[in-house]
Amino acid sequence: MSAHSFPVRLSELDSNGRLQPYHVISYFQDAASIDLQKLQMSGFELAKKDLGWVINAMTVVFEGEMPEWNEQVSVSTWALNRTGVRLFRDFTAESKTMSAKGTSSWVIIDEKSRRPVGLDLFGDRELILCEPALPGVKPGHFSPLSPETEFETFSYTWNPRTSEQDLNAHINNINYLIACFESIPQEFRANKNLARVDIFFKAEIYAKQPIEIKTELTETEAFHRLVRTSDQTEVCVAKTQWRNR
């Protein structure tokens, strides 16, 4: 397990002066990269071998109020398990006013074939395994809204930019979540706090590939389908749950 502290920056605040929740996930991924760097398995080391980390799925549960500017967010992360080509990694994040717990699934891909490779790349390097942050929760396992549920529908077109690319030259996973938020009307989000997010990444997105986000919204949750408009491929599905401020 590794622990790190991140100060909240001005550029990370929303219009209410609170940290936008997807930055908590960014902190987690930074902490995970530092953890993997100790094993010479970070994205930078893998890139030298034409390999890269790709997130497959994630669940994060939030409690309390997001921190304000210059508050410290303490993040702990650890490997939960590894099976086949997947590495499961959990984390917790704490500030004076907020706590978050998350679980995630990752694979290493070959940059040329874009296919997963085995985790035997770790060899005999130590990988410390700890208890789950969210017992019983499997990232990527969640359901759409019930057909009997009353909801509004919204459609939002996301045009990913080159500035949203990551080390693997595809769109960074955080931007998928940001786009999901943008598909929800601002007047809804202005009075809500994010309580939970479940997200399953099904395909890579590249810059300048328009994505239609089809959202079904109730008073407390939303289900998002991200569809690449050029070929109608579903590249991601997500569910966000919200509570009143």
C-alpha positions in Angstrom: 0.0 0.0 0.0 1.2 3.5 -0.7 -0.1 6.8 0.6 0.2 10.2 -1.0 -1.2 13.7 -0.4 -2.4 16.1 -3.0 -3.3 19.8 -2.5 -6.5 21.1 -4.2 -5.6 23.6 -6.9 -7.7 26.6 -8.1 -8.0 25.1 -11.6 -9.7 22.0 -10.1 -12.6 23.8 -8.4 -16.2 24.1 -9.6 -18.3 27.3 -9.5 -19.1 26.6 -5.9 -15.4 26.6 -4.9 -15.3 22.8 -4.4 -13.1 20.2 -5.9 -14.7 18.6 -8.9 -15.0 14.9 -8.1 -13.3 13.5 -11.1 -10.0 15.0 -9.9 -10.2 12.6 -6.9 -9.9 9.8 -9.5 -7.0 11.6 -11.1 -5.3 11.7 -7.7 -5.8 8.0 -7.4 -4.3 7.3 -10.8 -1.3 9.5 -9.9 -0.8 7.6 -6.7 -1.2 4.3 -8.5 1.5 5.3 -11.0 3.9 6.2 -8.3 3.2 2.9 -6.6 3.9 1.0 -9.9 7.0 3.1 -10.6 8.6 1.5 -7.6 8.2 -1.8 -9.4 9.4 -0.3 -12.7 5.9 -0.9 -14.1 4.5 2.6 -14.5 3.2 3.8 -17.8 6.5 5.5 -18.5 8.5 2.3 -18.1 6.0 0.3 -20.1 6.0 2.8 -23.0 9.7 2.0 -23.6 8.5 -1.5 -24.4 5.6 -0.4 -26.6 3.2 -1.3 -23.8 0.7 0.7 -21.8 -1.8 0.6 -18.9 -5.5 0.8 -19.9 -8.3 1.0 -17.4 -11.2 -1.4 -18.0 -13.7 -0.5 -15.3 -14.1 1.5 -12.1 -16.5 2.1 -9.2 -16.1 5.0 -6.8 -18.3 6.0 -3.8 -18.2 9.5 -2.4 -19.4 10.8 1.0 -19.4 14.3 2.5 -18.6 17.6 0.8 -15.8 18.0 -1.7 -12.7 19.9 -0.3 -12.0 23.5 -1.0 -8.9 25.2 -2.4 -5.5 24.3 -0.9 -7.0 21.5 1.3 -5.0 18.3 1.3 -6.5 15.1 -0.1 -4.8 11.9 1.3 -4.9 9.0 -1.1 -4.0 5.4 -0.3 -3.9 2.7 -3.1 -3.1 -0.9 -3.3 -3.3 -4.0 -5.5 -6.4 -6.0 -4.6 -5.8 -9.0 -6.9 -4.6 -10.0 -10.3 -6.2 -12.6 -12.5 -5.4 -13.5 -16.2 -4.7 -10.2 -17.9 -6.4 -8.0 -15.3 -5.0 -6.2 -12.3 -7.5 -5.0 -9.7 -6.6 -1.9 -7.7 -8.4 -0.2 -4.9 -8.0 3.2 -3.2 -9.3 5.5 -0.5 -9.3 9.3 -0.5 -9.8 11.5 2.5 -10.0 15.2 3.3 -11.4 17.2 6.2 -14.9 17.1 4.6 -14.8 14.2 2.1 -14.1 10.5 1.9 -14.1 8.3 -1.2 -13.5 4.6 -1.8 -12.9 3.0 -5.1 -12.1 -0.2 -7.0 -10.9 -0.6 -10.5 -9.7 -3.1 -13.1 -6.7 -2.6 -15.4 -4.9 -4.3 -18.3 -1.6 -3.9 -20.0 -1.9 -3.6 -23.8 0.5 -4.0 -26.7 0.6 -0.5 -28.3 0.9 -2.0 -31.8 -1.7 -4.7 -31.7 -3.9 -2.8 -29.1 -4.5 -6.2 -27.4 -4.0 -7.1 -23.7 -0.9 -9.0 -22.6 -0.3 -11.2 -19.6 0.5 -9.8 -16.1 3.5 -12.2 -15.9 5.5 -9.0 -16.8 5.6 -8.4 -13.1 7.9 -11.5 -12.8 9.0 -11.9 -9.2 8.6 -8.2 -8.3 6.6 -7.9 -5.1 3.0 -6.9 -5.5 1.4 -6.3 -2.1 -2.3 -7.3 -1.9 -4.7 -5.9 0.7 -8.4 -6.1 1.6 -11.0 -4.5 -0.7 -12.1 -0.9 -0.3 -15.7 -1.9 -1.4 -16.3 -5.5 -0.4 -18.6 -7.3 -2.8 -18.4 -4.7 -5.5 -17.0 -5.8 -8.9 -16.0 -2.9 -11.2 -17.9 -3.0 -14.5 -20.8 -4.9 -13.1 -23.8 -2.6 -12.9 -27.3 -2.4 -14.5 -29.1 0.2 -16.6 -32.1 2.0 -15.2 -35.2 -0.2 -14.8 -37.6 0.0 -17.7 -40.3 0.9 -15.2 -38.4 3.9 -14.0 -39.6 7.4 -15.1 -36.7 9.4 -16.6 -35.8 12.2 -18.9 -33.6 11.6 -21.9 -30.8 13.8 -23.2 -28.3 13.7 -26.1 -25.0 15.4 -26.0 -22.2 15.4 -28.6 -18.7 15.3 -27.3 -15.9 16.2 -29.7 -12.7 14.9 -28.0 -9.6 17.2 -28.5 -5.9 16.3 -28.9 -5.3 18.0 -25.5 -7.4 15.2 -23.9 -5.0 12.5 -25.1 -2.8 10.5 -22.7 0.5 8.6 -22.9 -1.2 5.9 -25.0 -2.3 8.5 -27.6 -6.0 7.9 -26.9 -8.4 10.0 -24.9 -7.7 9.9 -21.2 -10.3 8.0 -19.2 -11.1 11.0 -16.9 -12.5 12.8 -19.9 -15.1 10.1 -20.5 -16.5 10.9 -17.1 -16.3 14.7 -17.6 -18.3 14.2 -20.8 -20.9 12.2 -18.9 -21.3 15.0 -16.5 -21.7 17.5 -19.3 -24.6 15.4 -20.7 -26.6 16.2 -17.6 -28.3 19.6 -17.4 -26.3 22.2 -15.4 -29.4 23.1 -13.3 -29.5 19.5 -12.1 -25.8 19.3 -11.2 -25.8 22.7 -9.5 -27.9 21.3 -6.6 -26.4 17.8 -6.3 -23.3 16.1 -5.1 -22.0 13.0 -6.8 -22.5 10.0 -4.6 -21.3 7.1 -6.8 -20.0 6.4 -10.3 -19.7 3.1 -12.1 -18.0 3.1 -15.5 -17.1 0.4 -18.0 -14.7 1.3 -20.8 -15.5 -0.9 -23.9 -13.3 0.7 -26.6 -10.7 3.4 -27.0 -11.6 6.9 -28.2 -9.3 9.1 -30.3 -9.2 12.8 -30.8 -11.6 14.3 -33.3 -13.9 11.3 -33.2 -17.4 12.7 -32.3 -19.1 10.8 -29.5 -22.9 10.9 -28.8 -23.7 10.5 -25.2 -27.2 9.2 -24.6 -28.3 9.9 -21.0 -31.4 8.7 -19.1 -31.9 10.9 -16.0 -34.1 10.4 -12.9 -34.1 12.6 -9.7 -31.2 10.6 -8.2 -29.3 8.8 -11.0 -28.3 8.8 -14.6 -27.3 6.1 -17.1 -25.0 7.1 -19.9 -24.2 5.3 -23.2 -21.3 6.7 -25.2 -21.5 5.9 -28.9 -19.0 6.7 -31.6 -21.0 8.4 -34.3 -18.9 7.2 -37.3 -19.8 3.5 -36.8 -22.3 3.5 -33.9 -19.9 1.5 -31.7 -20.7 1.7 -28.0 -17.4 2.7 -26.5 -18.4 3.2 -22.8 -21.4 2.9 -20.4 -21.6 4.6 -17.0 -24.0 5.1 -14.2 -23.8 8.2 -11.9 -25.8 8.5 -8.7 -26.5 11.9 -7.1 -27.7 13.3 -3.7 -29.0 16.7 -2.7 -26.5 19.3 -1.3 
